[in-house]
Amino acid sequence: MSALSQQLAAGFYRLAAKASARALASSPIVESVMVHRSVATGEVRFGRSDIDLLMVISRQGAEDGAQLASLYQQLKRVRIFNPALSHIEVFEPDGIAAQARMDTFWGSQERRTATLLRGEPVEFPGDPLQPDHAVRKFLLWIEWFFALAVQQRNRRNLRKTSLESWNACAAAEGLIPEPYLLRSDMEAQAQRLESPLAARKLEEPSYAARFVFGLADRLHRSRLPALGTLTQPLVFETILAPLAHRRRFVVLPRPDHPLPPEAFAPGAFPCTPEALHLYLQYKNSFLWWALPEELVRLGMKPPGIAAFLRDCRYYSHNRFLCVPGFADSHLPSPARLECIRHAIDWAHRGALPPAIPQERMRETLPKSLSIPDYYRSVYDPWRCQSLQLQESLDALAVAAG
């Protein structure tokens, strides 16, 4: 796009975001609405970019699932007129500050880009970037967004998610003081620091995978002991705790290994042993419950109790309760709270949690509720359980000094 076309597109998107924010803020429980990501930075493509919002709701609204059901119905009406309104993160009054401290990479980007559209100003903590948080963000990008781009062979998203992965990796390695906000800056700096890099070839699945998994290898060498070598791709499926998502892991022997057909299947998570080892140690300790013996023999070790508790705090955040209808259409599983409670109970005993059997995980998969019924029937008790789990985590942190 020309600079003028992008400027006009950004202006149009911002007007649409403001109109949507005005309609959403008419709800009595909405305190603030902010636009973030591409629309906030002005890096949009007309007809292809989405509008992503941050929304803060009142404490009273957060305590009442019926009011959240009503807000969701209001959002459905707004989306009729603005179908670009996509991913909305919903927070309680103290939720953004808690999230920014738990994920300083996210906090750094949102503090510099989130733009208030309606309601009360929201303060983002200015905590310095923690490299471990950048590693987690790198793993989040390759787990969900890069994996989906590979599945769909989406050329635009392959390039975009490869650059976002580099941005997080560079922040983790200290190559940049804070993450870049514009993908044009990411691309320029990646080409400067990762020479030779053919940015346009990042639109090809094989080239993008080699680049991203090469970054994972580099991060792994700087943080974890070397692993043994796989002789051929390893594919395994599991209901992955604690969110109870069905995942098909497609583990390549090395970054330049050709992507097998399984990497393009829905739900696939292509990776290398090094990327998966990072994921186990820095992103989701619960993977240990499903790790095949072939990978354990390569030298992967179980995460410690502290890593399990770190992930329990992350996955027990109340924002997971407000994903349905606002951020995506999937209902959460009660397994999330059960897995976290199980891990905390074992941490109180000073031991690693044994795996919850896959049969039990299957039993706790989400039931067929409508999204309004979810908020009216199970949201309130699940929120109470989440608060209790967070109190248990605080007590363990105090006991540990």
KEKE-3310 file (N, C-alpha, C; in steps of 0.2 Angstrom, whole numbers, plus 5000, padded with zeros to 4 digits):
npx = (5004:5002:5009:4999:4987:4988:4987:4974:4966:4969:4964:4950:4948:4950:4940:4929:4932:4930:4917:4911:4916:4909:4896:4898:4902:4890:4885:4881:4891:4903:4918:4930:4936:4948:4958:4970:4985:4986:4978:4979:4993:4992:4996:4988:4978:4967:4951:4957:4963:4959:4949:4955:4951:4954:4945:4938:4929:4917:4919:4907:4901:4910:4907:4895:4888:4876:4876:4887:4883:4873:4881:4888:4878:4875:4887:4886:4877:4883:4893:4887:4886:4899:4909:4923:4926:4935:4944:4942:4949:4944:4944:4945:4944:4957:4964:4972:4983:4988:4990:5000:5011:5013:5016:5028:5032:5020:5015:5024:5022:5008:5007:5013:5005:4991:4976:4965:4948:4935:4928:4936:4953:4966:4979:4995:5007:5025:5035:5051:5056:5056:5067:5063:5049:5048:5053:5042:5032:5037:5036:5022:5018:5023:5016:5002:4999:5009:5008:4995:4996:5004:4996:4986:4992:4994:5000:5002:5000:5010:5022:5020:5018:5031:5039:5035:5038:5052:5054:5050:5060:5072:5070:5071:5084:5091:5094:5087:5081:5067:5052:5048:5035:5030:5027:5034:5046:5051:5054:5064:5074:5076:5081:5093:5100:5099:5106:5110:5093:5079:5066:5054:5053:5048:5035:5033:5030:5040:5052:5049:5047:5060:5067:5060:5061:5074:5077:5072:5081:5092:5089:5087:5100:5106:5100:5097:5102:5110:5101:5098:5097:5083:5079:5069:5053:5042:5026:5013:4998:4987:4976:4979:4984:4983:4972:4964:4964:4964:4978:4990:5005:5019:5034:5049:5065:5075:5078:5078:5071:5060:5043:5031:5015:5007:5009:5001:4988:4973:4974:4987:5003:5017:5035:5052:5063:5070:5062:5051:5056:5059:5046:5041:5048:5047:5034:5023:5021:5013:5014:5023:5016:5011:5022:5030:5040:5051:5055:5059:5070:5079:5084:5076:5070:5060:5050:5052:5044:5042:5041:5029:5020:5021:5015:5003:4998:4998:4988:4977:4972:4959:4955:4954:4941:4933:4935:4926:4915:4920:4934:4935:4926:4926:4921:4927:4936:4931:4942:4953:4953:4953:4965:4974:4971:4975:4989:4993:4989:4998:5010:5010:5013:5026:5030:5031:5017:5008:5002:4986:4975:4972:4960:4952:4954:4947:4934:4931:4930:4923:4905:4890:4885:4877:4885:4879:4872:4883:4889:4878:4876:4888:4899:4900:4902:4914:4922:4923:4930:4942:4947:4949:4960:4970:4972:4977:4989:4995:4997:5006:5017:5020:5024:5035:5044)
npy = (4994:5012:5026:5036:5028:5019:5028:5034:5022:5019:5030:5028:5015:5019:5028:5019:5011:5020:5023:5010:5008:5019:5013:5001:5007:5011:5002:4999:4993:4994:5002:5007:5009:5004:5005:4994:4987:4984:4994:5005:5008:5012:5004:4997:4986:4989:4981:4969:4970:4968:4975:4977:4977:4983:4981:4987:4982:4986:4982:4977:4973:4962:4953:4948:4937:4937:4951:4951:4942:4950:4961:4954:4951:4964:4967:4958:4964:4976:4971:4968:4979:4982:4972:4970:4971:4962:4954:4955:4960:4957:4965:4965:4979:4980:4972:4974:4980:4970:4960:4967:4967:4953:4950:4958:4961:4961:4972:4982:4985:4988:4999:5009:5010:5007:5015:5027:5026:5028:5032:5030:5035:5023:5016:5010:4999:5004:4994:4987:4977:4960:4947:4933:4935:4939:4928:4919:4926:4924:4910:4910:4916:4907:4895:4897:4908:4908:4894:4892:4900:4893:4881:4886:4890:4904:4917:4931:4931:4922:4929:4940:4934:4928:4939:4945:4935:4935:4948:4946:4937:4944:4954:4945:4941:4953:4960:4971:4985:4987:4979:4981:4991:4992:4982:4985:4991:4980:4971:4979:4979:4966:4962:4968:4963:4949:4945:4934:4938:4935:4944:4943:4930:4925:4922:4910:4894:4884:4891:4901:4893:4887:4899:4904:4892:4891:4903:4898:4888:4895:4903:4892:4887:4897:4896:4883:4866:4856:4846:4829:4821:4820:4807:4807:4815:4817:4814:4818:4817:4826:4830:4845:4851:4866:4870:4862:4860:4851:4846:4843:4839:4842:4837:4842:4836:4845:4863:4865:4854:4847:4852:4841:4833:4833:4844:4854:4851:4855:4862:4858:4859:4863:4861:4861:4850:4858:4870:4865:4861:4873:4878:4869:4873:4887:4891:4882:4872:4861:4853:4843:4832:4826:4822:4813:4798:4797:4810:4813:4805:4812:4821:4831:4838:4837:4852:4863:4865:4878:4883:4877:4883:4897:4895:4892:4903:4912:4905:4905:4918:4930:4934:4924:4919:4928:4926:4919:4923:4936:4937:4925:4911:4900:4889:4889:4876:4866:4859:4868:4875:4864:4857:4867:4868:4855:4856:4866:4860:4849:4857:4862:4852:4851:4844:4839:4840:4825:4818:4822:4810:4807:4802:4807:4821:4821:4819:4832:4841:4855:4858:4858:4873:4888:4904:4915:4907:4901:4912:4915:4904:4896:4905:4913:4904:4899:4910:4913:4902:4904:4915:4910:4901:4910:4916:4905:4904:4916:4914:4903:4910:4919:4911:4905:4915)
npz = (5000:4997:5005:5007:5005:5016:5026:5024:5026:5039:5046:5043:5049:5062:5065:5064:5075:5085:5084:5087:5100:5107:5106:5114:5126:5131:5139:5156:5163:5158:5159:5152:5136:5124:5109:5102:5095:5078:5073:5082:5080:5067:5056:5045:5034:5022:5023:5026:5039:5056:5070:5085:5103:5120:5134:5149:5163:5176:5194:5199:5188:5184:5193:5190:5181:5173:5169:5160:5150:5145:5140:5130:5121:5117:5111:5100:5092:5089:5081:5070:5062:5062:5056:5057:5069:5081:5091:5107:5123:5139:5154:5172:5184:5190:5182:5170:5175:5183:5173:5165:5173:5175:5162:5155:5142:5135:5142:5139:5125:5125:5134:5126:5115:5116:5115:5122:5119:5124:5140:5156:5159:5158:5168:5164:5171:5172:5172:5169:5155:5156:5151:5151:5150:5137:5130:5133:5126:5113:5112:5113:5101:5091:5095:5093:5083:5072:5070:5065:5054:5046:5044:5037:5026:5024:5016:5020:5034:5038:5035:5043:5057:5058:5058:5070:5079:5078:5084:5097:5101:5099:5109:5120:5119:5122:5111:5107:5116:5119:5113:5096:5088:5076:5062:5050:5056:5063:5052:5045:5055:5057:5045:5045:5057:5055:5044:5031:5027:5018:5017:5010:5007:5018:5017:5012:5018:5021:5021:5031:5042:5044:5047:5059:5068:5068:5076:5088:5091:5093:5105:5113:5115:5122:5134:5139:5142:5129:5118:5113:5096:5085:5074:5064:5060:5073:5078:5089:5098:5110:5124:5129:5145:5154:5148:5141:5127:5111:5104:5091:5090:5080:5078:5072:5066:5065:5061:5047:5041:5030:5030:5036:5029:5041:5047:5042:5045:5054:5070:5072:5079:5074:5077:5084:5093:5102:5102:5108:5120:5126:5127:5136:5147:5149:5145:5147:5159:5161:5149:5152:5157:5146:5138:5126:5128:5119:5118:5130:5132:5124:5132:5139:5153:5168:5172:5186:5203:5205:5192:5188:5197:5192:5180:5184:5190:5179:5170:5179:5178:5178:5166:5157:5159:5152:5139:5130:5117:5117:5114:5107:5100:5108:5121:5138:5147:5161:5166:5166:5179:5187:5184:5188:5202:5206:5204:5213:5225:5226:5226:5238:5246:5242:5231:5213:5203:5199:5183:5177:5171:5154:5151:5161:5157:5145:5150:5155:5145:5137:5139:5128:5128:5126:5122:5130:5140:5146:5153:5161:5169:5173:5174:5186:5198:5193:5193:5206:5211:5204:5210:5223:5220:5216:5228:5235:5228:5231:5245:5245:5239:5249:5259:5253:5254)
capx = (5000:5006:5008:4993:4982:4988:4984:4967:4964:4970:4959:4943:4947:4950:4933:4925:4933:4927:4909:4910:4918:4904:4891:4899:4902:4883:4883:4882:4897:4909:4922:4935:4937:4954:4960:4977:4988:4988:4974:4982:4999:4991:4998:4982:4977:4960:4948:4961:4965:4954:4950:4956:4950:4954:4939:4938:4922:4917:4919:4901:4899:4914:4904:4888:4888:4871:4877:4892:4879:4870:4886:4890:4872:4876:4893:4884:4873:4888:4897:4883:4888:4906:4911:4930:4927:4937:4947:4942:4951:4940:4948:4942:4948:4964:4966:4977:4990:4991:4993:5006:5016:5014:5019:5031:5032:5014:5014:5028:5019:5002:5008:5015:5001:4984:4973:4958:4942:4929:4928:4941:4960:4969:4987:4999:5014:5031:5040:5056:5055:5059:5068:5059:5042:5049:5053:5035:5029:5040:5032:5015:5017:5024:5011:4996:4998:5013:5006:4989:4998:5007:4990:4982:4997:4992:5007:5003:5001:5017:5027:5018:5020:5038:5042:5033:5042:5059:5053:5050:5066:5077:5069:5073:5091:5094:5097:5083:5079:5060:5049:5046:5028:5028:5030:5039:5052:5053:5057:5070:5079:5078:5085:5099:5103:5099:5108:5105:5086:5075:5059:5048:5052:5045:5028:5034:5030:5046:5057:5047:5048:5067:5069:5057:5064:5081:5077:5071:5087:5097:5086:5088:5107:5108:5096:5095:5107:5109:5097:5100:5094:5078:5081:5064:5048:5038:5019:5009:4992:4985:4972:4984:4982:4977:4966:4961:4964:4966:4984:4994:5012:5023:5041:5054:5071:5079:5074:5077:5068:5054:5037:5027:5008:5003:5010:4996:4982:4970:4976:4994:5008:5024:5040:5058:5063:5072:5056:5046:5059:5058:5039:5040:5051:5045:5027:5017:5024:5009:5016:5026:5011:5010:5028:5032:5047:5056:5058:5062:5076:5083:5087:5071:5069:5053:5050:5052:5038:5041:5038:5022:5016:5021:5010:4996:4996:4996:4982:4971:4970:4952:4954:4952:4934:4929:4937:4920:4911:4923:4940:4934:4919:4926:4920:4933:4934:4932:4949:4958:4953:4955:4973:4978:4970:4979:4996:4994:4989:5005:5015:5009:5017:5033:5031:5028:5010:5007:4998:4979:4974:4969:4953:4949:4954:4941:4928:4930:4929:4917:4898:4887:4882:4878:4889:4875:4871:4889:4889:4873:4876:4894:4904:4900:4905:4921:4926:4925:4936:4948:4949:4952:4966:4974:4973:4982:4996:4998:4999:5012:5022:5022:5028:5042:5048)
capy = (5000:5018:5029:5039:5023:5017:5034:5034:5016:5019:5034:5024:5010:5022:5030:5013:5009:5025:5022:5004:5010:5022:5009:4997:5010:5013:4997:5001:4989:4996:5008:5010:5005:5006:5001:4993:4983:4988:5001:5010:5010:5014:4999:4993:4985:4990:4975:4963:4971:4968:4980:4974:4982:4982:4984:4987:4982:4987:4976:4974:4969:4956:4948:4946:4934:4939:4957:4950:4940:4956:4964:4950:4952:4970:4966:4955:4969:4981:4967:4968:4985:4983:4965:4970:4970:4955:4951:4960:4957:4960:4965:4969:4986:4979:4966:4977:4981:4963:4957:4970:4965:4946:4949:4964:4962:4964:4979:4987:4986:4991:5005:5013:5010:5007:5022:5027:5028:5030:5031:5033:5033:5017:5017:5004:5000:5004:4989:4985:4971:4954:4943:4927:4936:4939:4921:4917:4929:4921:4904:4911:4917:4901:4890:4899:4912:4905:4887:4893:4903:4887:4877:4889:4893:4911:4921:4937:4930:4919:4934:4944:4930:4927:4945:4945:4930:4938:4954:4943:4933:4949:4957:4940:4941:4959:4964:4977:4987:4985:4977:4986:4991:4992:4977:4988:4992:4973:4969:4982:4978:4959:4961:4971:4959:4942:4944:4936:4936:4937:4945:4941:4923:4923:4921:4903:4890:4881:4896:4904:4888:4887:4905:4904:4887:4893:4907:4894:4884:4900:4904:4886:4886:4902:4895:4876:4861:4854:4840:4824:4822:4815:4805:4808:4819:4814:4817:4815:4821:4825:4835:4848:4854:4866:4873:4856:4860:4846:4848:4838:4841:4839:4839:4841:4834:4851:4869:4865:4848:4849:4851:4835:4835:4834:4851:4858:4849:4859:4860:4856:4863:4862:4864:4857:4848:4864:4874:4862:4861:4880:4879:4866:4876:4894:4893:4878:4866:4855:4849:4837:4826:4822:4822:4806:4795:4799:4817:4813:4802:4817:4826:4835:4837:4840:4859:4863:4867:4886:4884:4875:4889:4902:4894:4892:4910:4914:4902:4906:4925:4930:4936:4918:4918:4932:4925:4917:4928:4943:4935:4919:4908:4893:4889:4886:4869:4866:4856:4873:4876:4857:4856:4872:4866:4849:4857:4869:4855:4846:4861:4863:4846:4851:4839:4840:4836:4819:4819:4820:4805:4809:4800:4813:4827:4821:4820:4839:4845:4860:4855:4862:4878:4894:4909:4918:4903:4900:4918:4915:4898:4894:4910:4916:4900:4898:4916:4912:4897:4907:4920:4906:4898:4915:4917:4900:4905:4921:4911:4900:4915:4922:4905:4904:4921)
capz = (5000:4997:5012:5008:5006:5022:5031:5024:5029:5046:5048:5042:5054:5069:5065:5065:5082:5090:5084:5091:5107:5110:5107:5119:5132:5134:5144:5163:5167:5154:5161:5147:5129:5121:5103:5102:5090:5071:5072:5086:5077:5060:5052:5044:5027:5021:5021:5029:5046:5061:5075:5092:5108:5127:5138:5157:5166:5183:5198:5200:5182:5184:5198:5188:5174:5169:5165:5155:5145:5142:5136:5125:5116:5114:5106:5094:5088:5086:5076:5063:5059:5061:5056:5058:5077:5081:5097:5113:5129:5144:5161:5178:5185:5192:5178:5165:5179:5184:5166:5163:5178:5173:5155:5154:5135:5133:5145:5136:5119:5126:5137:5121:5109:5118:5114:5125:5114:5128:5147:5161:5157:5162:5169:5163:5175:5168:5174:5164:5151:5158:5146:5152:5147:5130:5128:5133:5120:5107:5111:5111:5093:5087:5096:5090:5077:5067:5068:5061:5047:5042:5043:5031:5020:5023:5015:5023:5041:5039:5036:5049:5063:5058:5061:5077:5083:5079:5088:5104:5102:5099:5115:5125:5119:5123:5105:5107:5123:5120:5107:5091:5088:5069:5058:5046:5059:5064:5046:5044:5059:5057:5039:5047:5062:5054:5037:5026:5028:5013:5020:5006:5007:5024:5015:5011:5024:5023:5023:5037:5048:5045:5051:5066:5072:5069:5082:5094:5092:5096:5112:5117:5116:5127:5141:5141:5140:5122:5117:5108:5090:5082:5067:5059:5063:5078:5079:5094:5100:5117:5126:5133:5151:5158:5144:5138:5120:5108:5100:5087:5090:5074:5080:5066:5069:5064:5058:5040:5039:5026:5034:5033:5029:5047:5050:5039:5048:5059:5077:5072:5082:5071:5081:5084:5100:5105:5103:5113:5127:5128:5128:5142:5153:5150:5143:5149:5162:5160:5144:5155:5158:5139:5134:5124:5130:5114:5119:5137:5131:5121:5138:5142:5161:5171:5175:5194:5206:5204:5185:5188:5200:5188:5175:5187:5191:5172:5168:5183:5178:5177:5159:5153:5160:5148:5132:5125:5114:5116:5110:5102:5101:5111:5129:5142:5150:5169:5167:5168:5186:5190:5184:5192:5209:5207:5204:5219:5231:5226:5228:5246:5248:5240:5225:5207:5202:5194:5178:5177:5166:5148:5151:5165:5154:5140:5153:5157:5139:5138:5137:5123:5131:5122:5126:5135:5145:5150:5157:5166:5173:5176:5175:5193:5202:5191:5195:5213:5211:5201:5215:5228:5218:5216:5235:5237:5225:5235:5251:5243:5238:5255:5263:5250:5256)
cpx = (5004:5005:5001:4987:4982:4985:4977:4963:4964:4965:4952:4943:4947:4943:4928:4926:4930:4920:4908:4911:4912:4898:4892:4899:4895:4881:4885:4889:4903:4912:4926:4935:4943:4955:4968:4979:4988:4984:4977:4989:4998:4993:4993:4982:4969:4957:4951:4962:4958:4955:4950:4955:4952:4948:4940:4931:4923:4917:4913:4899:4903:4911:4898:4888:4882:4872:4882:4888:4875:4875:4888:4884:4873:4882:4891:4880:4878:4892:4893:4885:4895:4909:4919:4931:4929:4938:4947:4944:4947:4944:4944:4946:4955:4968:4972:4983:4993:4994:4999:5012:5018:5017:5022:5032:5026:5013:5018:5025:5012:5002:5010:5010:4993:4981:4966:4953:4936:4930:4934:4948:4962:4977:4990:5006:5020:5036:5044:5054:5059:5061:5064:5052:5043:5050:5046:5031:5031:5036:5025:5014:5018:5019:5005:4996:5002:5010:5000:4991:5000:5001:4987:4986:4995:4999:5008:5004:5008:5022:5026:5020:5027:5042:5041:5037:5049:5059:5054:5057:5072:5076:5072:5081:5095:5096:5093:5081:5071:5057:5047:5038:5025:5031:5035:5046:5055:5057:5063:5076:5081:5082:5092:5103:5103:5101:5111:5098:5082:5068:5053:5047:5049:5037:5028:5034:5037:5052:5056:5048:5056:5069:5066:5060:5071:5082:5076:5077:5092:5095:5088:5095:5109:5105:5096:5101:5105:5105:5100:5096:5089:5081:5075:5058:5044:5031:5016:5003:4990:4980:4977:4982:4986:4971:4962:4959:4967:4972:4987:5001:5016:5030:5046:5061:5076:5075:5073:5074:5062:5048:5033:5020:5005:5004:5005:4989:4979:4972:4983:4998:5015:5030:5046:5058:5066:5066:5052:5049:5058:5051:5038:5042:5049:5038:5022:5020:5020:5010:5019:5022:5010:5016:5030:5039:5052:5059:5061:5069:5081:5086:5082:5070:5062:5054:5050:5045:5037:5039:5031:5018:5016:5016:5003:4994:4994:4989:4976:4969:4963:4950:4952:4945:4930:4932:4930:4916:4914:4930:4939:4928:4920:4925:4926:4931:4935:4939:4954:4959:4955:4962:4977:4977:4975:4986:4997:4994:4996:5011:5015:5013:5024:5035:5028:5021:5010:5002:4991:4978:4971:4961:4949:4948:4948:4935:4926:4930:4923:4910:4895:4882:4882:4882:4885:4874:4877:4890:4884:4873:4882:4900:4905:4904:4913:4925:4928:4930:4942:4951:4952:4959:4971:4976:4978:4989:4999:5001:5006:5018:5025:5026:5035:5047:5049)
cpy = (5006:5021:5033:5034:5021:5022:5034:5028:5016:5024:5031:5019:5013:5025:5025:5011:5013:5024:5015:5005:5014:5018:5004:5000:5012:5008:5000:4998:4991:5003:5012:5006:5008:5002:5000:4989:4987:4994:5006:5012:5013:5010:4994:4992:4985:4983:4969:4964:4970:4974:4976:4979:4979:4985:4982:4987:4983:4981:4973:4970:4962:4951:4946:4943:4936:4946:4956:4947:4945:4960:4961:4951:4959:4970:4963:4960:4974:4977:4967:4974:4986:4976:4964:4970:4963:4953:4957:4957:4961:4959:4968:4975:4985:4974:4968:4977:4974:4959:4960:4968:4957:4945:4956:4966:4965:4971:4984:4989:4990:4998:5011:5014:5010:5014:5022:5030:5031:5028:5033:5030:5027:5017:5010:5004:5000:5000:4987:4978:4966:4949:4936:4929:4937:4932:4918:4919:4926:4914:4904:4912:4911:4895:4891:4902:4909:4898:4888:4896:4897:4883:4880:4891:4900:4915:4927:4936:4926:4924:4938:4940:4929:4933:4946:4941:4932:4944:4951:4940:4939:4953:4952:4940:4947:4963:4971:4979:4986:4983:4982:4985:4991:4986:4979:4989:4985:4971:4972:4980:4970:4958:4963:4966:4952:4941:4937:4933:4939:4938:4942:4934:4920:4921:4913:4899:4887:4886:4900:4899:4887:4893:4905:4899:4888:4898:4903:4890:4889:4902:4898:4885:4891:4900:4888:4871:4858:4847:4835:4825:4817:4813:4806:4812:4814:4817:4814:4820:4820:4831:4839:4852:4861:4868:4868:4857:4854:4848:4842:4841:4838:4841:4837:4840:4841:4857:4868:4859:4850:4848:4845:4837:4836:4841:4856:4856:4854:4857:4858:4861:4861:4865:4859:4855:4854:4869:4871:4862:4868:4881:4875:4870:4883:4896:4889:4872:4860:4850:4842:4831:4822:4821:4815:4804:4797:4805:4817:4810:4807:4822:4831:4833:4840:4848:4858:4865:4874:4887:4882:4881:4895:4901:4894:4899:4913:4912:4903:4914:4925:4932:4930:4917:4922:4931:4923:4923:4935:4942:4930:4916:4901:4894:4886:4880:4870:4863:4861:4874:4869:4856:4861:4870:4860:4851:4861:4865:4851:4850:4863:4857:4846:4846:4842:4837:4831:4821:4817:4816:4809:4808:4805:4819:4827:4822:4827:4843:4849:4856:4860:4867:4884:4899:4912:4914:4901:4906:4918:4909:4896:4899:4912:4911:4899:4904:4915:4907:4900:4912:4916:4903:4904:4917:4912:4901:4911:4919:4907:4904:4918:4917:4904:4910:4926)
cpz = (5000:5004:5013:5009:5013:5027:5030:5027:5036:5049:5048:5048:5061:5070:5067:5072:5087:5090:5088:5099:5111:5111:5113:5126:5135:5139:5151:5166:5163:5157:5156:5141:5126:5114:5104:5095:5083:5070:5076:5083:5070:5055:5049:5036:5026:5019:5024:5036:5050:5066:5082:5098:5115:5130:5145:5159:5173:5187:5199:5193:5181:5188:5196:5181:5170:5165:5160:5149:5141:5137:5130:5119:5113:5109:5100:5089:5085:5080:5069:5059:5058:5062:5057:5065:5079:5089:5102:5119:5134:5151:5166:5180:5187:5187:5173:5169:5181:5178:5164:5167:5176:5167:5153:5146:5133:5136:5142:5129:5120:5129:5132:5115:5111:5118:5117:5120:5118:5135:5151:5158:5161:5162:5168:5167:5170:5170:5168:5161:5154:5153:5146:5149:5140:5127:5128:5127:5113:5106:5110:5104:5089:5088:5093:5083:5071:5065:5064:5054:5043:5040:5037:5025:5019:5022:5019:5031:5042:5039:5042:5056:5063:5061:5068:5082:5084:5084:5096:5106:5103:5106:5121:5125:5120:5117:5104:5114:5124:5113:5102:5091:5081:5066:5053:5049:5061:5058:5044:5048:5059:5051:5041:5052:5060:5047:5037:5027:5022:5015:5016:5006:5013:5023:5013:5017:5026:5025:5030:5043:5049:5049:5058:5070:5073:5075:5088:5096:5096:5103:5116:5119:5122:5134:5143:5139:5133:5123:5112:5101:5088:5075:5062:5063:5068:5079:5085:5096:5107:5118:5131:5139:5151:5154:5141:5131:5117:5103:5097:5086:5084:5075:5074:5069:5069:5061:5050:5037:5036:5031:5031:5033:5035:5050:5047:5041:5053:5066:5077:5075:5080:5076:5080:5091:5104:5107:5108:5120:5130:5131:5135:5148:5154:5149:5147:5152:5162:5154:5146:5155:5151:5135:5132:5127:5125:5115:5126:5136:5127:5126:5141:5149:5163:5173:5183:5196:5205:5197:5185:5191:5196:5183:5178:5188:5184:5170:5173:5183:5175:5170:5155:5154:5155:5141:5128:5123:5113:5112:5105:5104:5105:5119:5132:5145:5158:5170:5169:5176:5190:5190:5188:5200:5211:5208:5211:5225:5231:5228:5235:5249:5246:5235:5219:5206:5197:5189:5179:5171:5160:5148:5155:5161:5148:5144:5155:5151:5140:5135:5132:5126:5126:5126:5131:5141:5149:5155:5163:5171:5176:5177:5182:5197:5200:5193:5202:5214:5209:5207:5221:5226:5218:5224:5238:5234:5229:5242:5250:5242:5244:5259:5260:5251:5250)
residu = (MET:SER:ALA:LEU:SER:GLN:GLN:LEU:ALA:ALA:GLY:PHE:TYR:ARG:LEU:ALA:ALA:LYS:ALA:SER:ALA:ARG:ALA:LEU:ALA:SER:SER:PRO:ILE:VAL:GLU:SER:VAL:MET:VAL:HIS:ARG:SER:VAL:ALA:THR:GLY:GLU:VAL:ARG:PHE:GLY:ARG:SER:ASP:ILE:ASP:LEU:LEU:MET:VAL:ILE:SER:ARG:GLN:GLY:ALA:GLU:ASP:GLY:ALA:GLN:LEU:ALA:SER:LEU:TYR:GLN:GLN:LEU:LYS:ARG:VAL:ARG:ILE:PHE:ASN:PRO:ALA:LEU:SER:HIS:ILE:GLU:VAL:PHE:GLU:PRO:ASP:GLY:ILE:ALA:ALA:GLN:ALA:ARG:MET:ASP:THR:PHE:TRP:GLY:SER:GLN:GLU:ARG:ARG:THR:ALA:THR:LEU:LEU:ARG:GLY:GLU:PRO:VAL:GLU:PHE:PRO:GLY:ASP:PRO:LEU:GLN:PRO:ASP:HIS:ALA:VAL:ARG:LYS:PHE:LEU:LEU:TRP:ILE:GLU:TRP:PHE:PHE:ALA:LEU:ALA:VAL:GLN:GLN:ARG:ASN:ARG:ARG:ASN:LEU:ARG:LYS:THR:SER:LEU:GLU:SER:TRP:ASN:ALA:CYS:ALA:ALA:ALA:GLU:GLY:LEU:ILE:PRO:GLU:PRO:TYR:LEU:LEU:ARG:SER:ASP:MET:GLU:ALA:GLN:ALA:GLN:ARG:LEU:GLU:SER:PRO:LEU:ALA:ALA:ARG:LYS:LEU:GLU:GLU:PRO:SER:TYR:ALA:ALA:ARG:PHE:VAL:PHE:GLY:LEU:ALA:ASP:ARG:LEU:HIS:ARG:SER:ARG:LEU:PRO:ALA:LEU:GLY:THR:LEU:THR:GLN:PRO:LEU:VAL:PHE:GLU:THR:ILE:LEU:ALA:PRO:LEU:ALA:HIS:ARG:ARG:ARG:PHE:VAL:VAL:LEU:PRO:ARG:PRO:ASP:HIS:PRO:LEU:PRO:PRO:GLU:ALA:PHE:ALA:PRO:GLY:ALA:PHE:PRO:CYS:THR:PRO:GLU:ALA:LEU:HIS:LEU:TYR:LEU:GLN:TYR:LYS:ASN:SER:PHE:LEU:TRP:TRP:ALA:LEU:PRO:GLU:GLU:LEU:VAL:ARG:LEU:GLY:MET:LYS:PRO:PRO:GLY:ILE:ALA:ALA:PHE:LEU:ARG:ASP:CYS:ARG:TYR:TYR:SER:HIS:ASN:ARG:PHE:LEU:CYS:VAL:PRO:GLY:PHE:ALA:ASP:SER:HIS:LEU:PRO:SER:PRO:ALA:ARG:LEU:GLU:CYS:ILE:ARG:HIS:ALA:ILE:ASP:TRP:ALA:HIS:ARG:GLY:ALA:LEU:PRO:PRO:ALA:ILE:PRO:GLN:GLU:ARG:MET:ARG:GLU:THR:LEU:PRO:LYS:SER:LEU:SER:ILE:PRO:ASP:TYR:TYR:ARG:SER:VAL:TYR:ASP:PRO:TRP:ARG:CYS:GLN:SER:LEU:GLN:LEU:GLN:GLU:SER:LEU:ASP:ALA:LEU:ALA:VAL:ALA:ALA:GLY)
# end
